[in-house]
Structures are given as structure tokens and as C-alpha cells.
Amino acid sequence: MEFRDLKKQYQMHQQKIDDAIKAVMSETHFISGPQVAQLEERLAAYTGVKHCIACANGTDALQLALMAWGIGPGDVVFVPDFTFFSSGEVVPLVGAVPVFVDIEADTYNISPQSLEQAIEYVLHHTNLKPRVIVAVDLFGQPADYEKVRRIADRYELLVLEDAAQAFGGCVGERRACSFGDISTTSFFPAKPLGCYGDGGAVFTDNDEWADLLRSLHVHGKGGDKYDNIRIGLNSRLDTLQAAVLLAKMDFLEEELTRCDQIAAAYTERLADVVKTPVIAEGMRSAWAQYTVCLESAKQREVLMTGLQEAGIPTAVYYKKPMHLQQAFAAQLIEAVPCTQTEDICGRCVSLPMHPYLEEAQIEAVCEQVIRLRK
């Protein structure tokens, strides 16, 4: 059994994907080929956002957003404590200071209460300037943007949506990648929409920022590639990856619907056995992960060992809170306690989740979890 079965996905859609790749190989337009612009247009239409700028990876997407806003020394960026390293890594890369805030107990997304406490701490106990809130759509479910936006407006902060795990997720009819002043996503292969290498994208409705982003992601170019008007990055999405993503867009909704069904089947069988994911009212998760929680780290270890022995893969997202990462130690500002994050890091584990899980495989996972929890 695969944790995220990219082999099966390719087998099921091989002709479509192969044809897309062969077209690029025949045209030999490997950088900035027509498929890149086609993908940007399609992604913008799908998310309902005016501008999409494809780039090399999800980490660059976040950094490009901060660069477009001129975030730098003396600025504070608020980041959830429970997320992948890149959500915070990009902050010191532009010279700013990350301040980590706690998460909600059920959704594992950023806690508005903890966020506001952290903002107040920075305002009253430091000489730094609050500038940006990074709201991560963890495991596929969008954050509570109604509350996040209310706080952002109160303190005049920008909202950067990190939707690396949530492409295809929704709040009502509105899709992930449309909630931030700038939003980003990742096309890492295991993501809900993944390419065959690294890839990412930046989304915004702001024309000025979009122009900046288009310059910044290609060496700060001006009128042409030899006219450089600012310092930027080499962060183009290559044409092969764009072609793969265009092919995969054709069956994305089918995959998301199947993941909804698999998640529902897991939850029906396991809700009384472990703490299953909580999807807030009106939300749709893209199910980048199906994450459950045990009562202790020891119980998690027993479960993971037993599942491994049964040939069932698992993964832990994430083993260490951001505020405990050594890389941030020199500039860490402990504005608020992140006790919820510390607790969840020790107890959560993700089960196999992808649209190609068969009913027998779903049943096998559930049977083993139930057996190991007795």
C-alpha cells in the first residue's frame, strides 16, 4: 500500500500525461513555453483570482510575496507554530522576524486568539513592526479567514495565504488561494495537485503586486531578460511541469471527490477509536493528509509500529514545533505559549490518503487501527 500513490495515478492517466510531456519534448521550448501561460490562466480561473504567477516551488512563492511587499529588517511576520519549515523559513530570508503563534485544537490551523495575543505582545514589548500574517491551510482545510481578516484589518496587516496543502479546498463556493492579499501554493508531487518535480504559484488580485511578482520571479527583469531593474530570484516553473499540471487539472475534481469519500469512510469507522479530522462548517478539505490523534506519544508509537508490520505506511506531520527549530533560535521571540502545538506534535499521525485507495485497502487500514487500539 502507498501513502500517496503517484504510480497508480500515472497508470490511470498515462496517455494524457505522456501526450502532454511529448508535446513539450517535440516543441523543445523547455523554459517559459506556452504551457506555462496556459497553466497560469487556468489556475487563475479555477481559483477566481485575477493574477497567477507560476514559479519554481512553494517556498519561493512565499518569499516572492514577502519581497513584493517590501518586508525586511524591523518587520514581524506571524506564522503558525504547527506547519512545514518553509512557512517560517522565508521570513528571515528577507531579513524579517518570524513570531510563532499557536493553533486551534480541532482544525490545527492558526488560532485567532493566539494570533491577536502575539500581535499585542510585539506592539507593546518590542520595537518591531507587525506587517504580515501567514495563514496556513493545514492538511487541506482553509484557515478561518473571516476571523483572520478581521484581525488583519484591525491592526492593518497583510494576509499571506499558504495554501501549499489545500489547492482545491473551499470555504463555501470560494476556493483556496483566493483568501490572502497574496496567496501561494505548492505543486510538490505529493500535493493535491502535484507536478513531477518542484513547482509553485502565487495568486493576487492586485495589479501592481502582480507586475512586481512577474519581475521578481525572473531575476528582477524589466523590459526583457537582459534588463534587470531589481534584485529577484531565478524561480520559473519549467514547461514540462506546466504541461503535467495542465493534464492533471483535467481530473483534479474527480480526485478531490474521491478523497472526500475516502475521508468519510475513514471517519465513519474510526471516529470512536481515535480523534479524527474536524472539518469546520462550510469548509471542504483538499485532503493533502488524513491526520488522526492518539492520547499519547506512546500510543502513537504503538500504532505506527503495528501498521508498519501490517504493510500500512504512516507519516508524522510535524514532529517538532517551529519555535523549537534550531534555525530560529537566534531571533526567537516567544510572544505567546504554543502549548497546543507542542501537544499535537507528540500525538498526531497521518494515514494513507489518495484518490486511488481501494475499498479493501480502506477497510484494511481501519481494521488494523481498531485492532491496535483495543
One Martini backbone bead per residue (centre of mass of N, CA, C, O) as a GRO file, in nm:
protein
  374
    1MET     BB    1   0.098   0.035   0.021
    2GLU     BB    2   0.033   0.373  -0.035
    3PHE     BB    3   0.033   0.689   0.082
    4ARG     BB    4   0.094   0.820  -0.218
    5ASP     BB    5  -0.030   0.720  -0.539
    6LEU     BB    6   0.147   0.799  -0.822
    7LYS     BB    7   0.149   0.544  -0.991
    8LYS     BB    8  -0.157   0.509  -1.028
    9GLN     BB    9  -0.215   0.778  -1.152
   10TYR     BB   10  -0.042   0.735  -1.404
   11GLN     BB   11  -0.179   0.478  -1.508
   12MET     BB   12  -0.469   0.611  -1.539
   13HIS     BB   13  -0.317   0.884  -1.708
   14GLN     BB   14  -0.089   0.831  -1.921
   15GLN     BB   15  -0.170   0.946  -2.198
   16LYS     BB   16  -0.212   1.241  -2.115
   17ILE     BB   17   0.071   1.288  -1.992
   18ASP     BB   18   0.246   1.195  -2.228
   19ASP     BB   19   0.138   1.399  -2.436
   20ALA     BB   20   0.228   1.653  -2.282
   21ILE     BB   21   0.532   1.585  -2.279
   22LYS     BB   22   0.577   1.541  -2.587
   23ALA     BB   23   0.509   1.829  -2.675
   24VAL     BB   24   0.754   1.957  -2.540
   25MET     BB   25   0.974   1.786  -2.675
   26SER     BB   26   0.901   1.878  -2.967
   27GLU     BB   27   0.928   2.196  -2.914
   28THR     BB   28   1.169   2.276  -2.709
   29HIS     BB   29   1.015   2.465  -2.478
   30PHE     BB   30   1.135   2.456  -2.153
   31ILE     BB   31   1.122   2.774  -2.118
   32SER     BB   32   0.845   2.954  -2.126
   33GLY     BB   33   0.625   2.811  -2.241
   34PRO     BB   34   0.290   2.805  -2.329
   35GLN     BB   35   0.198   2.628  -2.079
   36VAL     BB   36   0.242   2.836  -1.859
   37ALA     BB   37   0.025   3.043  -1.940
   38GLN     BB   38  -0.207   2.840  -1.943
   39LEU     BB   39  -0.189   2.768  -1.646
   40GLU     BB   40  -0.228   3.045  -1.520
   41GLU     BB   41  -0.511   3.087  -1.640
   42ARG     BB   42  -0.643   2.834  -1.513
   43LEU     BB   43  -0.581   2.891  -1.213
   44ALA     BB   44  -0.725   3.162  -1.195
   45ALA     BB   45  -1.006   3.056  -1.273
   46TYR     BB   46  -1.036   2.842  -1.050
   47THR     BB   47  -0.990   3.055  -0.801
   48GLY     BB   48  -1.081   3.361  -0.877
   49VAL     BB   49  -0.817   3.506  -0.975
   50LYS     BB   50  -0.653   3.739  -1.161
   51HIS     BB   51  -0.358   3.636  -1.067
   52CYS     BB   52  -0.092   3.416  -1.200
   53ILE     BB   53   0.233   3.297  -1.076
   54ALA     BB   54   0.459   3.091  -1.177
   55CYS     BB   55   0.692   2.871  -1.002
   56ALA     BB   56   0.939   2.662  -0.863
   57ASN     BB   57   0.802   2.691  -0.564
   58GLY     BB   58   0.651   2.732  -0.255
   59THR     BB   59   0.878   2.891  -0.117
   60ASP     BB   60   0.914   3.111  -0.328
   61ALA     BB   61   0.628   3.216  -0.317
   62LEU     BB   62   0.654   3.335  -0.033
   63GLN     BB   63   0.899   3.517  -0.083
   64LEU     BB   64   0.781   3.687  -0.312
   65ALA     BB   65   0.562   3.817  -0.144
   66LEU     BB   66   0.750   3.962   0.057
   67MET     BB   67   0.906   4.121  -0.160
   68ALA     BB   68   0.663   4.278  -0.283
   69TRP     BB   69   0.615   4.419   0.016
   70GLY     BB   70   0.897   4.489   0.159
   71ILE     BB   71   1.002   4.287   0.353
   72GLY     BB   72   1.207   4.334   0.659
   73PRO     BB   73   1.378   4.492   0.863
   74GLY     BB   74   1.167   4.524   1.156
   75ASP     BB   75   0.980   4.296   1.078
   76VAL     BB   76   0.673   4.109   1.131
   77VAL     BB   77   0.588   3.756   1.111
   78PHE     BB   78   0.308   3.552   1.136
   79VAL     BB   79   0.326   3.202   1.245
   80PRO     BB   80   0.256   2.897   1.261
   81ASP     BB   81   0.378   2.635   1.466
   82PHE     BB   82   0.208   2.430   1.269
   83THR     BB   83   0.441   2.351   1.022
   84PHE     BB   84   0.627   2.393   0.767
   85PHE     BB   85   0.932   2.541   0.749
   86SER     BB   86   0.882   2.744   0.505
   87SER     BB   87   0.678   2.938   0.642
   88GLY     BB   88   0.934   3.062   0.815
   89GLU     BB   89   1.199   3.075   0.643
   90VAL     BB   90   1.130   3.332   0.461
   91VAL     BB   91   1.160   3.556   0.670
   92PRO     BB   92   1.478   3.569   0.715
   93LEU     BB   93   1.543   3.590   0.407
   94VAL     BB   94   1.426   3.909   0.427
   95GLY     BB   95   1.500   4.007   0.746
   96ALA     BB   96   1.284   3.910   0.924
   97VAL     BB   97   1.051   3.828   1.193
   98PRO     BB   98   0.944   3.547   1.348
   99VAL     BB   99   0.614   3.471   1.489
  100PHE     BB  100   0.479   3.227   1.690
  101VAL     BB  101   0.164   3.056   1.679
  102ASP     BB  102  -0.103   2.903   1.764
  103ILE     BB  103  -0.358   2.652   1.760
  104GLU     BB  104  -0.620   2.475   1.693
  105ALA     BB  105  -0.752   2.187   1.829
  106ASP     BB  106  -0.909   2.077   1.563
  107THR     BB  107  -0.779   2.203   1.281
  108TYR     BB  108  -0.466   2.324   1.318
  109ASN     BB  109  -0.503   2.608   1.281
  110ILE     BB  110  -0.487   2.917   1.331
  111SER     BB  111  -0.512   3.118   1.617
  112PRO     BB  112  -0.671   3.406   1.674
  113GLN     BB  113  -0.607   3.448   1.972
  114SER     BB  114  -0.298   3.408   1.956
  115LEU     BB  115  -0.247   3.619   1.742
  116GLU     BB  116  -0.341   3.871   1.902
  117GLN     BB  117  -0.144   3.834   2.135
  118ALA     BB  118   0.115   3.862   1.962
  119ILE     BB  119   0.067   4.144   1.855
  120GLU     BB  120   0.054   4.285   2.131
  121TYR     BB  121   0.337   4.211   2.218
  122VAL     BB  122   0.495   4.353   1.995
  123LEU     BB  123   0.380   4.641   2.043
  124HIS     BB  124   0.463   4.644   2.378
  125HIS     BB  125   0.776   4.474   2.368
  126THR     BB  126   0.873   4.613   2.097
  127ASN     BB  127   1.037   4.768   1.794
  128LEU     BB  128   0.855   4.625   1.608
  129LYS     BB  129   0.669   4.555   1.296
  130PRO     BB  130   0.373   4.464   1.208
  131ARG     BB  131   0.273   4.300   0.879
  132VAL     BB  132   0.223   3.971   0.876
  133ILE     BB  133   0.002   3.696   0.792
  134VAL     BB  134   0.039   3.348   0.810
  135ALA     BB  135  -0.196   3.133   0.655
  136VAL     BB  136  -0.245   2.794   0.703
  137ASP     BB  137  -0.370   2.517   0.505
  138LEU     BB  138  -0.405   2.249   0.679
  139PHE     BB  139  -0.433   1.935   0.522
  140GLY     BB  140  -0.660   2.119   0.324
  141GLN     BB  141  -0.774   2.338   0.525
  142PRO     BB  142  -0.891   2.624   0.563
  143ALA     BB  143  -0.880   2.887   0.728
  144ASP     BB  144  -1.009   3.144   0.940
  145TYR     BB  145  -1.067   3.422   0.752
  146GLU     BB  146  -1.267   3.593   0.902
  147LYS     BB  147  -1.086   3.632   1.156
  148VAL     BB  148  -0.817   3.707   1.028
  149ARG     BB  149  -0.920   3.960   0.876
  150ARG     BB  150  -1.015   4.118   1.121
  151ILE     BB  151  -0.731   4.143   1.245
  152ALA     BB  152  -0.583   4.268   1.007
  153ASP     BB  153  -0.756   4.527   0.994
  154ARG     BB  154  -0.707   4.630   1.284
  155TYR     BB  155  -0.366   4.622   1.231
  156GLU     BB  156  -0.273   4.655   0.937
  157LEU     BB  157  -0.247   4.373   0.780
  158LEU     BB  158  -0.118   4.119   0.598
  159VAL     BB  159  -0.228   3.840   0.391
  160LEU     BB  160  -0.077   3.509   0.377
  161GLU     BB  161  -0.154   3.238   0.184
  162ASP     BB  162  -0.084   2.894   0.270
  163ALA     BB  163  -0.179   2.651   0.008
  164ALA     BB  164   0.005   2.388  -0.025
  165GLN     BB  165  -0.239   2.172   0.087
  166ALA     BB  166  -0.526   2.324  -0.061
  167PHE     BB  167  -0.577   2.262  -0.345
  168GLY     BB  168  -0.942   2.269  -0.371
  169GLY     BB  169  -1.025   2.406  -0.143
  170CYS     BB  170  -1.306   2.534   0.069
  171VAL     BB  171  -1.535   2.821   0.120
  172GLY     BB  172  -1.780   2.725  -0.002
  173GLU     BB  173  -1.727   2.873  -0.323
  174ARG     BB  174  -1.444   2.935  -0.216
  175ARG     BB  175  -1.110   2.914  -0.293
  176ALA     BB  176  -0.819   2.835  -0.256
  177CYS     BB  177  -0.604   3.119  -0.320
  178SER     BB  178  -0.831   3.374  -0.233
  179PHE     BB  179  -0.769   3.496   0.082
  180GLY     BB  180  -0.534   3.662   0.017
  181ASP     BB  181  -0.357   3.919  -0.083
  182ILE     BB  182  -0.165   3.677  -0.094
  183SER     BB  183  -0.122   3.362  -0.261
  184THR     BB  184  -0.016   3.015  -0.216
  185THR     BB  185   0.152   2.730  -0.375
  186SER     BB  186   0.209   2.374  -0.427
  187PHE     BB  187   0.361   2.111  -0.666
  188PHE     BB  188   0.434   1.891  -0.518
  189PRO     BB  189   0.376   1.565  -0.589
  190ALA     BB  190   0.192   1.511  -0.307
  191LYS     BB  191  -0.007   1.703  -0.380
  192PRO     BB  192  -0.319   1.753  -0.490
  193LEU     BB  193  -0.141   1.928  -0.699
  194GLY     BB  194   0.104   1.761  -0.890
  195CYS     BB  195   0.410   1.724  -1.010
  196TYR     BB  196   0.752   1.614  -1.147
  197GLY     BB  197   0.853   1.812  -0.909
  198ASP     BB  198   0.889   2.139  -0.885
  199GLY     BB  199   0.632   2.380  -0.766
  200GLY     BB  200   0.449   2.698  -0.810
  201ALA     BB  201   0.227   2.972  -0.678
  202VAL     BB  202   0.088   3.302  -0.735
  203PHE     BB  203  -0.179   3.511  -0.588
  204THR     BB  204  -0.368   3.801  -0.724
  205ASP     BB  205  -0.561   4.118  -0.756
  206ASN     BB  206  -0.301   4.290  -0.777
  207ASP     BB  207  -0.143   4.456  -1.022
  208GLU     BB  208   0.123   4.557  -0.896
  209TRP     BB  209   0.213   4.292  -0.766
  210ALA     BB  210   0.212   4.122  -1.022
  211ASP     BB  211   0.438   4.276  -1.164
  212LEU     BB  212   0.651   4.222  -0.949
  213LEU     BB  213   0.641   3.911  -0.955
  214ARG     BB  214   0.724   3.880  -1.256
  215SER     BB  215   1.001   4.001  -1.202
  216LEU     BB  216   1.115   3.848  -0.948
  217HIS     BB  217   1.099   3.544  -1.083
  218VAL     BB  218   1.311   3.693  -1.312
  219HIS     BB  219   1.561   3.864  -1.196
  220GLY     BB  220   1.423   4.147  -1.207
  221LYS     BB  221   1.288   4.218  -1.463
  222GLY     BB  222   1.199   4.404  -1.734
  223GLY     BB  223   1.162   4.423  -2.066
  224ASP     BB  224   1.397   4.208  -2.041
  225LYS     BB  225   1.638   3.967  -1.955
  226TYR     BB  226   1.867   4.222  -1.974
  227ASP     BB  227   1.661   4.386  -1.781
  228ASN     BB  228   1.755   4.487  -1.455
  229ILE     BB  229   1.558   4.651  -1.182
  230ARG     BB  230   1.600   4.412  -0.971
  231ILE     BB  231   1.609   4.196  -0.713
  232GLY     BB  232   1.583   3.842  -0.755
  233LEU     BB  233   1.477   3.534  -0.894
  234ASN     BB  234   1.513   3.190  -0.991
  235SER     BB  235   1.152   3.115  -1.051
  236ARG     BB  236   1.070   2.907  -1.270
  237LEU     BB  237   0.842   2.729  -1.444
  238ASP     BB  238   0.858   2.462  -1.618
  239THR     BB  239   0.709   2.326  -1.896
  240LEU     BB  240   0.674   2.033  -1.804
  241GLN     BB  241   0.519   2.096  -1.544
  242ALA     BB  242   0.286   2.247  -1.678
  243ALA     BB  243   0.186   2.008  -1.848
  244VAL     BB  244   0.118   1.819  -1.618
  245LEU     BB  245  -0.084   2.009  -1.474
  246LEU     BB  246  -0.284   2.035  -1.705
  247ALA     BB  247  -0.358   1.736  -1.711
  248LYS     BB  248  -0.447   1.715  -1.402
  249MET     BB  249  -0.684   1.921  -1.407
  250ASP     BB  250  -0.892   1.726  -1.551
  251PHE     BB  251  -0.893   1.528  -1.259
  252LEU     BB  252  -0.920   1.681  -0.988
  253GLU     BB  253  -1.221   1.666  -0.902
  254GLU     BB  254  -1.233   1.360  -0.894
  255GLU     BB  255  -1.022   1.330  -0.668
  256LEU     BB  256  -1.159   1.503  -0.449
  257THR     BB  257  -1.416   1.333  -0.429
  258ARG     BB  258  -1.277   1.070  -0.346
  259CYS     BB  259  -1.149   1.184  -0.085
  260ASP     BB  260  -1.412   1.244   0.055
  261GLN     BB  261  -1.500   0.944   0.068
  262ILE     BB  262  -1.258   0.835   0.227
  263ALA     BB  263  -1.281   1.016   0.473
  264ALA     BB  264  -1.565   0.924   0.551
  265ALA     BB  265  -1.488   0.627   0.595
  266TYR     BB  266  -1.285   0.667   0.816
  267THR     BB  267  -1.463   0.826   1.017
  268GLU     BB  268  -1.687   0.615   1.057
  269ARG     BB  269  -1.480   0.391   1.179
  270LEU     BB  270  -1.280   0.598   1.381
  271ALA     BB  271  -1.427   0.805   1.578
  272ASP     BB  272  -1.418   0.590   1.839
  273VAL     BB  273  -1.081   0.552   1.840
  274VAL     BB  274  -1.001   0.835   1.726
  275LYS     BB  275  -0.896   1.146   1.633
  276THR     BB  276  -1.055   1.302   1.394
  277PRO     BB  277  -1.116   1.508   1.160
  278VAL     BB  278  -1.204   1.860   1.152
  279ILE     BB  279  -1.463   2.009   0.965
  280ALA     BB  280  -1.570   2.293   0.906
  281GLU     BB  281  -1.824   2.476   0.842
  282GLY     BB  282  -1.818   2.511   0.485
  283MET     BB  283  -1.589   2.312   0.435
  284ARG     BB  284  -1.318   2.200   0.212
  285SER     BB  285  -1.102   1.950   0.171
  286ALA     BB  286  -0.803   1.832  -0.003
  287TRP     BB  287  -0.650   1.598   0.141
  288ALA     BB  288  -0.335   1.580   0.194
  289GLN     BB  289  -0.435   1.472   0.479
  290TYR     BB  290  -0.499   1.207   0.725
  291THR     BB  291  -0.540   1.310   1.061
  292VAL     BB  292  -0.462   1.167   1.371
  293CYS     BB  293  -0.523   1.118   1.730
  294LEU     BB  294  -0.373   1.046   2.021
  295GLU     BB  295  -0.313   1.030   2.372
  296SER     BB  296  -0.007   0.955   2.294
  297ALA     BB  297   0.311   0.884   2.200
  298LYS     BB  298   0.297   0.584   2.264
  299GLN     BB  299   0.045   0.519   2.097
  300ARG     BB  300   0.165   0.606   1.830
  301GLU     BB  301   0.396   0.404   1.821
  302VAL     BB  302   0.222   0.151   1.825
  303LEU     BB  303   0.059   0.211   1.572
  304MET     BB  304   0.292   0.245   1.365
  305THR     BB  305   0.421  -0.032   1.409
  306GLY     BB  306   0.172  -0.205   1.340
  307LEU     BB  307   0.126  -0.093   1.053
  308GLN     BB  308   0.400  -0.165   0.937
  309GLU     BB  309   0.367  -0.476   0.981
  310ALA     BB  310   0.100  -0.453   0.780
  311GLY     BB  311   0.184  -0.255   0.532
  312ILE     BB  312   0.127   0.042   0.660
  313PRO     BB  313   0.161   0.364   0.602
  314THR     BB  314   0.309   0.649   0.768
  315ALA     BB  315   0.291   0.992   0.912
  316VAL     BB  316   0.458   1.287   1.052
  317TYR     BB  317   0.274   1.601   1.104
  318TYR     BB  318   0.482   1.736   1.323
  319LYS     BB  319   0.754   1.678   1.540
  320LYS     BB  320   0.828   1.999   1.542
  321PRO     BB  321   0.813   2.293   1.640
  322MET     BB  322   0.910   2.594   1.528
  323HIS     BB  323   1.022   2.715   1.809
  324LEU     BB  324   1.237   2.449   1.817
  325GLN     BB  325   1.403   2.538   1.591
  326GLN     BB  326   1.731   2.612   1.552
  327ALA     BB  327   1.718   2.829   1.319
  328PHE     BB  328   1.548   3.041   1.527
  329ALA     BB  329   1.704   3.100   1.797
  330ALA     BB  330   1.842   3.391   1.749
  331GLN     BB  331   1.521   3.530   1.692
  332LEU     BB  332   1.342   3.452   1.920
  333ILE     BB  333   0.991   3.525   1.997
  334GLU     BB  334   0.803   3.462   2.292
  335ALA     BB  335   0.485   3.575   2.287
  336VAL     BB  336   0.353   3.281   2.299
  337PRO     BB  337   0.210   3.005   2.381
  338CYS     BB  338   0.244   2.653   2.225
  339THR     BB  339   0.079   2.401   2.356
  340GLN     BB  340  -0.087   2.275   2.129
  341THR     BB  341   0.143   2.205   1.943
  342GLU     BB  342   0.310   2.029   2.135
  343ASP     BB  343   0.087   1.818   2.168
  344ILE     BB  344   0.034   1.736   1.867
  345CYS     BB  345   0.326   1.649   1.788
  346GLY     BB  346   0.299   1.385   1.991
  347ARG     BB  347  -0.001   1.253   1.852
  348CYS     BB  348   0.018   1.260   1.550
  349VAL     BB  349  -0.117   1.088   1.245
  350SER     BB  350  -0.088   0.967   0.913
  351LEU     BB  351  -0.279   0.832   0.667
  352PRO     BB  352  -0.366   0.700   0.397
  353MET     BB  353  -0.405   0.942   0.109
  354HIS     BB  354  -0.594   0.880  -0.187
  355PRO     BB  355  -0.788   0.831  -0.484
  356TYR     BB  356  -0.669   0.503  -0.509
  357LEU     BB  357  -0.813   0.381  -0.292
  358GLU     BB  358  -0.940   0.092  -0.188
  359GLU     BB  359  -1.176  -0.059  -0.009
  360ALA     BB  360  -0.985  -0.278   0.109
  361GLN     BB  361  -0.775  -0.076   0.214
  362ILE     BB  362  -0.952   0.085   0.402
  363GLU     BB  363  -1.035  -0.157   0.577
  364ALA     BB  364  -0.748  -0.239   0.663
  365VAL     BB  365  -0.677   0.016   0.815
  366CYS     BB  366  -0.914   0.011   1.016
  367GLU     BB  367  -0.869  -0.266   1.140
  368GLN     BB  368  -0.585  -0.204   1.254
  369VAL     BB  369  -0.653   0.036   1.430
  370ILE     BB  370  -0.860  -0.110   1.605
  371ARG     BB  371  -0.676  -0.336   1.704
  372LEU     BB  372  -0.446  -0.142   1.828
  373ARG     BB  373  -0.671   0.005   2.034
  374LYS     BB  374  -0.754  -0.241   2.235
   0.00000   0.00000   0.00000
